[in-house]
Amino acid sequence: MTATTVDDLLTGELHPDRTALIDATGREFDHHWFCKTSWQAGNFLRHQGVRNEVTVGVVGEGPFALLACFGATLLEATVRFDPPTDLSEVDDFRALVAPVEDIESGTYAFPRGGQRVGYGAKPRQANVHHFDAGVWSENPSFPPLDVEASTSMLTDGERTLTHADVLETARSVVDDHGLEAGDRVVVRDSLAMPEVVVAGVIAPLLVDGVTVLSGESSDQDEQLGTFAVSRESAPESTVIDPVAYRD
């Protein structure tokens, strides 16, 4: 747990033999794949103008949403999950990564220069970039990074957590609940709350654990891991309340 910024968790030693992520269908993704695909996501988002001091909105709770988050993080951008539909209200907004149907539905109002990035189906509108195809076509390597611990990483529009804040809170989660390598942490709450991302995704990465995305299709009564991140009861033996880590 020597990382000083979150990008350290993605650019160190890669482990193709260790599962890092399980999606709502039960599909497993190894640590090597997760890190390298995050690099590709970062390379792709760089073409959309993502950089330090801009905000990237991310919609969804699946692997593509997490790849967008970490791709933006590698570029020193701030990520806001589930942003408002009027994106002009988002500070320094640059890009929205969301399911194609959401972007093409007209739900979101984009400010001038705001980039539309869709995943899932192939976009029908010419001004929507295809995240899936763009990521897979990128180079699976990333330039050396020099990210400051004070760089903003996550926001909910009211509070913003820096890399230092995120890692400090993640280490508290690990220490408070005894997370260890191989432990499965099930995300049963919205990623729109930064502490859910920290407890459900960053904390497992710190200790070589596994993030399990429960998704809307999973049975709430089915135990998927040892730990759950939720503000409500869950079938897992230990529930990590993200509110407890909110300043």
N, C-alpha and C positions, 0 to 999 in steps of 0.2 A: 504494500500500500504506500509506495514512495512517490506516487504521481503528485505533481504540483499543479497541473492543469488537466482538464478532462481529455484533451487530445493525447496526453501521455498514455491513456488507456487504450488508444487506438493505433499508436505508432510504435509500440514496443514489440516484444517477441510475440509472434503469431502462433496459434495452437490449432492445427487442423484436426486434432484428435479430441478436442474439447467442445462440447455443445455450449453455445452462448445464448441462444434464443430459440424458443419454440412458439410457433404461431397458434392461432385459435383452431386450426385444423389438425394440430399435432405434428406438423412438419418441423423438423429440427434443422438449425443452421449452426455450423461450427464457427468458432472464434476467428479462424483465418478468413473465412468467407465474409463474416460480418465486418471485420476491419477493412479488408480490401474493397468491399463494395461500398463502404462508407467513404473511402478515398475516391472511388469513382464518382459517387454522388457529389462530393466536394468539387471535383474537377468539372463536372457538368454544371453545377450551380454557379461556379465562377464565371461561366460564359453568360449567365443571366444577370451578372452584375452584383452577385452576393459577395460581401467583403465585410471588413470591420466597420462597426458603427451603423449597420443597417439591420432591419428586422425581417425575418422570414416567418411567414405564417404557415402552419402545418395543420392539415385536417386529416383525421383518421387515427386509428389505434393499432394498425398492423405494421408489418416489417417495413413497408415503403415509407411510412410516417417516421419510423425511427431512423432509417437511412437518410431521409431528408434532414432530420434533426442533427445527426452527427456530421453529415456533409457540410451543413451550414456552420456547425461548431468548429470544424477544422478551418473554416474561412474566417473565424473570429466574429461571426454574426451572432445576433440574439434571436432565439427561437421563441415563438409564441404559438402554442398549440390552441386549436379551436378559437381563432381570432374573430372579431366582430365582422359582420357582413359589409359594413362600411369601412373599407381598409384605409381610407384617408384619416381615420381616427387612430391608426397605429403609427407610433413614432418611427420616422425614418424607414417606412415600409418599402421593401424592394421586391419581394416575390411571395407568391402563395403556391404551396405544393398541396394538392388536394385531388380526390378522385375526379376524373374527367367530367363525369356527369354533374358534379357539384359546380365546377368552374363554368361549364357551358350552359348551365341552367339560368344564368343571369342573376343568381342570388347575391353575388359579390360585386360591390362597386369598387373599381380600381382607381387609384390616383394616377396621374400622369407618370409614365415610366415604370409602373407596377407590372411585374412579369407574371404571366399565367403559366403554371407548370402542372400538368395533369398526369396522374398515374392510373393504371388499370386498363381501360379500353383505349384504343387509338383515338386521339382527338379528331374531331371533324372540322373544327374551326382553325383557320390558319394561324391565328395569334396565340394558340395554346401549344406550348412545348410539351413533347412527350417524354416524361421522366424515365419511364422504363427503358425505352430505346436509347435515350441519351446516356443513361448511366452505363448500360451494357457496352456501349461503343467507346467509353472513355478508357484511358490508360489506368491500369490497376496499380498505380504508384502515386506518391504525393510528395511535393517539395518539402524540404526541412522546415520545421515550424519554430517560431519563437513567440509563443503566446504568453501574455502577461496574466498572472493570476487574478488581476483586477478587471480583466475583460468580462463584460456582461455575457451571459450564456442563455439564461431562461427568464421569461417574464410572463406574467398573466395580465399585464396592462396596468396593474397597480403596484406590484412589487417586482423587482429585478434581482436575480441571483447571479453573482459573478462565478467564475471557475473556482475561486477559493471558497466561496459560500457553498457551492454544490459539493465539493469534495469534503469540506468540514462536516456538512450534514450527512453525507453518505457514510463517513467514518463513524459518526454517532449512531447511525442505524446499525452498522455492522457490530459495533461494540455493545450496544444495548440489547441486541437480539442474538448475538453469537453466530452471525452468518459465517459459513465456511464454504470452501471450494466444493462444487457439486450441488449445493443447496438450490432448490427450485423456489423462486419467488414469483408468485402469481399476481399480475397486475389486474385488480378488480375495481379500479376507480379510474377516473378520467385523467388523461395526461395533461389536460388543461391546467391542472394544479401542479406547479413546479415540484412540490415535494413528492408527488406520486412518481414523477420521472426520476427523481433522486433516489427514492427508496426502492422503486421497482426495477430500475434499469442501471443506474450508476453504481449503487451499492453492490449488486451482484457482479458487475464488471470488476470492481475493486478486488474481490476475493475469488475470482474464477468461478462464480456461481452461474446460475441459469435464469434468465428472464422468461417467464411464461405469459404470453398475451392471451387472456381469457376470451376477449371478444364478446359480441352480443349473442353469438350462436352457441356459446358453451353453456353447460348446465351449471347453474350457480350452486347446486347441491353436490356437484362432483368435485372431490378433492384432487387437485392437480399438482400440489406441491406441499412443502412443509410450512411455508410462509405465504401470507397474502397481504397485499397492500390495499387497504380499503378503509373507508370511514364507517362501514357497516360490518355486520357479522359475516363470516365466510367459513367454508367447510375446512379450510386448512387449520392445523393445530395452533398456529400462532398468527395473529393478525397485527400487522404494523399499521398504526393509525397515522396517516401523513400529517394530520392536524397537529400532532405532538411535536412535529419538527418545523412548525411554522412560527417564525418570529413574531 
